[in-house]
C-alpha cells in the first residue's frame, strides 16, 4: 500500500505502534513520559516542571509557494506553527532548533530575511534560537523543533484526551481567514487592500495563542487543540482521543468578518474546514469557560457541546438542533436519498 | 550572493549572528543557555541537570540514495547521526522527535522498515520516540531531533571550545570506512563479501559513541567533536572554536584495516577527509587520555597535539615532524613552487 492511499493519520497510527516499544525507556535516565505521539506536543516530567517538545516541517510546493509568501513571512510562520502546538498544551516555549534545507541558488539575503521573520516572533515570546542544521536540497525545507515547559511540575497541561460529556466547546478568535487567503491567491481574486492585508496576515503571520493557552490552564481548562487541520477535523481529533462526540452549532461559529463579507456562502465552509487558523479549540464546563472569557483578551465563542455518544464524531446542527451538512454551496439540511436524485 | 557561493559554514555564521538577539531570553522562563549555535548540540541548565538538544536532516539525493541504502539502514542512520551529536557532548539521549516528508507513492511497508531501523537503535540507548510530524514532499526528507541530558547539573560537558595548547589529540575507533563505502558504491567496485559488509556497516549503520562519550567526561576530558565532516575539517572546528591550532601525525591516524588493505594510497585521504565515520575526536592532557584508554573498550589512538599557535589551523606532519599535504595520490611533502612546475 502507498502512503498516499493510507493517508497522514493512518500513517501516524502505524508509526506510533511501531515505535511504541521505545516509550518509557527514557525513565532509565530519570525522566518519565506523559504524552508521546498523538497530541499537539510530547510531554514528560522534568525535574521540577513538565517539559514539552514539538516539531513541524514546511516544504516548498507542499506547504508554501515562494510566489506568494515572502521569506520574512515564511520565517514567522515556520516558527508560529510550532509555537501554536506549545500553546495548545498550555505551555511556555523556551528554545528552538531550526533545520534549513536550501537549493544552492537561494539568495543569502533571502535566508537572512527568513531568519529575521523567525527572530521577530521569537522575541515576542522570549524564545531562543539555539541550534539547527543547514544543508542542500532540491526545494526549500524548513524544520523547526520547539522545546518548552509548563513552568511547574504540578501544573496541568491541555490535552486532546481530556474532553468530557457535558463540556461546552469554545474557540478563540475568528476562523476562515487562512482558507480565504489561499483562495484569494490561488484564484487571483482581487479584494480591497484592507481585506487583502487582513487575510494575508491570518495566513502568513498567524499569531500563536501562547498567552491564551496559559490563561486557559490557569482558569481550569484541561482539554484543547490548535486549529491547524480545520475546525471539524481538529474537533474530531479531540473526540477520538477523548472517546466522546461533539455537536457544533454552525450559526455560532465565529467566521472572520472579512471572510463573511467577501466570500458569501463559502465563508462557513472556510471556517469549518479550511484549517491553518491556529486558534485554540477547547472544551470545559460552562463555568470554567465563563471565567476564561473574563481572563482572556481575545474573543472566546462557545460553538457547541461534547456529548457522551462515543460513535458519532462531530455533528453539525442549525440553531434549532437539526443536523446539517456542508456542501460546495455552503450548508444544507441532511437530505434523504430521494432528495438527492 | 547565493548560498552555494557562501558555503555551509559561512551561512551558519550569518544565521548565528541574525538569531543572536534571541539568546538568553529563555532565562525568563527559568532556564539558562550554556551553548547555542556552533557546537554538536545546544545545551542549557535544566532544574537539576544540563539539557542537550540536537537536530539533523537527511535528504534523498543529497545525503542518501535509496538505490544503495535500505529503508531499515536509513532509519538507523538518521537517528545515529543525532545520537552521535549527543555523544560528542558527553550526554545521554532520552527523547526523539521524527519528522518525515514522503512522496505519496512511498510504500507503507518501507516506512515501517525505516521506523524499525530507528527503533532498533533507539532501544539500544533507551531513547523514546515521542513525537514528530508526517507530510508529503517531492523527495524523502527525514528530520530528527534528539533531546538528552548530562544527568547532573554539575557534570561538565564536552565542547568544541575547550581544547588547550599542550593537549594531545585522540580519536576513538577507526576512520575512512564511510568514504571507502561511498567510493565502492559510486564506482561499482567489487570487493569480497566480508569487506563489503564491514564498509556498509560503517557507512549505513554507524554506532554512536554514547558510552565512550560518557566515559570521556568521567575521566576528565572536556573537549570533543564527532567526526561527521572529516577528521581534518572537524579538527579545524575545534581549533577555530578553541582559538588554537593542531598538528596531526598522519602515520598515527587509525585507518580502518579493510580500507588500508583495499584502497592503497587513497586510504589515508579517506581517513582524513572522508567524514561520516561518527567516531569521537577529543583533546586532553596525556594523563587524562591514558586514563580514558583504560576505561573505554574501543581503541583510542593519539594522533597529534594541540599547539598555542592561533593562526595555522590543522597541520599534517610525517613521523619526523615534516609538513605534508594530502593529494589525489595520497600524501606528499610540501613542494616548492619549482617542484610543482
Interface residues (C-beta under 8 A of the other chain):
Chain A: X1 X2 X3 X4 X6 X8 X11 X12 X14 X15 X18 X19 X21 X22 X23 X24 X25 X26 X28 X29 X30 X31 X33 X35 X36 X37 X41 X42 X44 X46 X47 X48 X49 X53 X54 X55 X56 X57 X59 X61 X62 X63 X92 X94 X95 X96 X97 X98 X99 X100 X101 X102 X103 X104 X105 X106 X107 X108 X109 X111 X112 X115 X116 X118 X119 X122 X123 X126 X127 X128 X129 X130 X131 X132 X133 X134 X135 X136 X137 X138 X139 X141 X143 X145 X147 X148 X149 X151
Chain B: X1 X2 X3 X4 X6 X8 X11 X12 X14 X15 X18 X19 X21 X22 X23 X24 X25 X26 X28 X29 X30 X31 X33 X35 X36 X37 X41 X42 X44 X46 X47 X48 X49 X53 X54 X55 X56 X57 X59 X61 X62 X63 X92 X94 X95 X96 X97 X98 X99 X100 X101 X102 X103 X104 X105 X106 X107 X108 X109 X111 X112 X115 X116 X118 X119 X122 X123 X126 X127 X128 X129 X130 X131 X132 X133 X134 X135 X136 X137 X138 X139 X141 X143 X145 X147 X148 X149 X151
